[in-house]
Amino acid sequence: MSGSVVAITFAPVKGLALTRVNEVELESTGLRENRRFYLISRDDGRLVNGKVARLLVQVAAATDRDGTALSLRFPDGSSLGGPVELAGPVTTDFYGTPVDGQVVGGDFAEALSAFAGRPLSLVRTDEPGTGSDRGAEGSVSVISRSALVGLAREARVEHVDARRFRMLFEIDGVEAHAEDGWVGRHVAIGSAVIRLRGLVGRCAVTTQNPDTGTPDLKTLRLIREYRSYVETDEPLPFGAWGSVEQSGRVRIGDSIAPL
């Protein structure tokens, strides 16, 4: 069974708004710009994401391939941009995995702290790909549009926005949750080859509106009710994660198919 890529989204800063693009270059560590930056609490150094600071999803970010420049755009139309100045090393616990990075100096963290209403530090990962929840082993993710249609039907709503699930690739032309059956297999996508390694367990971020951060859909209850039969290492599975086995370019409209 084969499908096609219908959307590509990523977050230059973990927890901030998703960026939608028409094509990406996948490397061994995934997309270089994806989650190259993340936020930590200035009080205790713990990782901060959308569960902790929901409003940050309203802030859009952009960076270059090497993370040497960053820009932020706030919902009131104001913006902040410039070179990334590194101010010192820090290691952060990513769900049991230590991630090395450098604190970013300048005004970025102050602007984000003021918007979020809590003291934050901005960090750039030392290595691309390590800012994802599962590191380079989970640097790519896939969700089928038909799965979203099925979830909307369960929720009795017209549409469920794929951005709730913050996946790199949304695909169409396959049956609902076809990606479940691709776990453990190599999958050709565009000119790249990925290997899907597991299903993505879901958290409260998916209940939040992807534009405002306000909880407005009981996704976790819905997934628990109609996906409880699925065997998975992570609870409440919806979509699949994996790694890049062969570098290549992926564009909107490219085919995706298990090998």
N, C-alpha and C positions, 0 to 999 in steps of 0.2 A: 504494500500500500504506500502510495506517495502523495504528498501534498505540496503546498507552496507557502513561502514566507509572505505574510500580509502586514506585519508590523515589526519594527525593531526599536526597542527602547532601552535606555540605560540611565544610570545616575552618576554623574561625575563626583558628587558628594553623597555618600551614603545617608539616606533619610530625607534628602531634598527631592525636589520635583524631578520626574523622569524627562529625559530628552528623547525626542522621536527623530530618527534619521532614516535615510533611504538605503544606506549601505554601510557596512563595517568591514574592517580587516581583522580576522581572528588570528591570533598568534598562539603559541603553546600555552601562554598564561591567560588566554581569553582576549577580550577587548581591552586594550591598554588604558583607555580613559574611564572604564567602568569602575566606579567606586574606588577611584584612586585616592580620594580624600574621605575622611570620616571625622566624626565629632566625639569628644569625650567630655565628661563633666570636669570642670575645673576644681570642684570640691574633692572628688575621690578618684578621678582618673578612669572611671568606668565608661564603657561604650554607651553612646547615646544614639538611639534610633527613633523611628516613627512612633513606637509604642510609648516612648518617654516624652518626646517633644513633637506632638502631632502637627503643630502649625508650620513646622519647617518644610512640609511638603508644598507650601505655597511659594517657596523660594526656588528660583531656577538658577542652575549653575552651568558654566561652560569652562572647559580646560583644553589644553593642547595635548598632543600624544605623550609628551614627557612630563606633564604636570608642572611645567615651569611658569605658567601663567594661569590665572583664575579670574572669573568674573561671576558676580552674583546679581540677580535681578529680583527685586522685592515686589510684592503685589501692588504697592502704591505707585509703582513706576520708577522708583529710585533704583540706582545701580551702583555697584562698586567693582572695580577691576584693577588688575595690575600684576606685576611679577610676584612669584611665590618666594618669599624669604623664609629660609629655614632657621629655626631658633633653638634647636636642640633635640636630642633623641628621646624617644619614649616607646615603651612596649605596652601594648593593650591586649587584654584578654578578650578574644573573639570566641565566646562560647566554648572555652576550654583550650583554645589554640592561641599561643602568643603571636602577635603581629607587631613587627618592628616598623617604626615610622619616625618622622621628624615633625615637631610642633611647627606650625606655620605662624610667622610673625605678622606684623602689620595690623590693619583694621578689620580683616575678615571676621575673626572670632568675635570682636566687640559688636559688630553689626549683627551677627547671628545671635549672639547672646541677648542683645536688646530686643530683637524680634521674638525670640523664644521665651523671654522672661526668666532665663536661668543662665548662670555663668558657664560658658563653654570654651573649649579649646579646639582648634582645627588642626588636624594631623594629615600629613601626606605619607602614604605607605612607602617604604623603601623600595619594594618590588611591586610591579604591576601584577594584578590578579590576587594579591593577598587580602584585599579589602572585602572580598565576597565572604559570605557566612561560612563557606566550606573551602576557602582558599582556591588555588588553581584547579584542584580536583573538581570544584563546582563552579567553574568560571562561566559556564553557559547554562541557559535554562530555556525550556520550551513548553508552551501551552497551546492546546488546540482551541480554535474558535468554537467548535461544536461543543466542547466541554463548557464553555461560557454560556452558550445557548441553553444547554441542559441545566446549568445552575440557575439561570434566569427563570426557566420553567419551574424549577423547584421553589424558587422564591416568589413566584407569581408577579414578576416584574418584567418590563419590556426588554431590558438590556442590562447586562453586567459588564462594566468597563474592565478590560484586561489589565489596565494600569493598577488596579487594586492588588494584583499579584506580583507586580514589579519584575516581570520576566524579560529576558533579552529578546526572545523570538516568539511571536504569535504566528501560528500556522493555520491554514485552512485546507479544505479538500480531503480531510480524513475524518473518520468517525470519532465520536466523543471519547476522549482519553486514550486515543491511539498511542500516545507517547508512553502510557503505562507499559504497553507490550514491547516497547523498544528498549526498556531498561536492560542493561547488560550487553547491548548490541552497539555496533558501529553504525553511524547514521551519516549519510552524505547530505550536506546542506550547502548550496552554492558550490564553490570550488573547495570548500573545507570538508573535513571529516571530524565528527565529534563522537564521543562515546557517552551514552547516557548511563549513569551509575546509580540513580535512585530517584524516588519520588519526593517532592518538596512538601514537608510538613508545614502547616499553616499556623499563623499567629494572629493576634488582634489587629495588626496593621491592615489586613484584608477587609476588616469591617468598616474601615474609614474611607470616606469620599476622597478620591485621589487628587481632587483640586483644592479641597478645604481642610482635610484632615479630620473632619467631623464624622464620628461613627453613624452610619445610616443604613447598614445592611448586616444582618446576622449570618454572615458567611460561615462562621465556625459551626454554628448549630446546623445549618443546612448541609454542610459537608459531612458532619458527623452522622446525620440522619440517612443520607443516601450513598455514602462512601464507606460505611463502617465495615463492609465485607472485604475491603481491599487489603491485601497483605502488604505491609510496609514497615520500614524501620523507623519512620517518622510519623507521628500522629497527624490526622486530618490531611491526607495527601491530596494535592491538586497541582498538576504539572510535574515536570521531570527536570532534574539537574544532571550536569555532566561536565566533561573536560574536552579540550581540543586535542585531537590525535593527529590531525594534519592541518597546517595553517592554510588559510585561503580567504577569499572575499565572499561576502554574502550580501545580496541585494534583495530589495523588495521584488517579489515575483519569482525568485529562484526556487528551484524544486528542493524538497526534503524527502528522503526516503531511507529506510533501513537497508543496510548492506547484507 
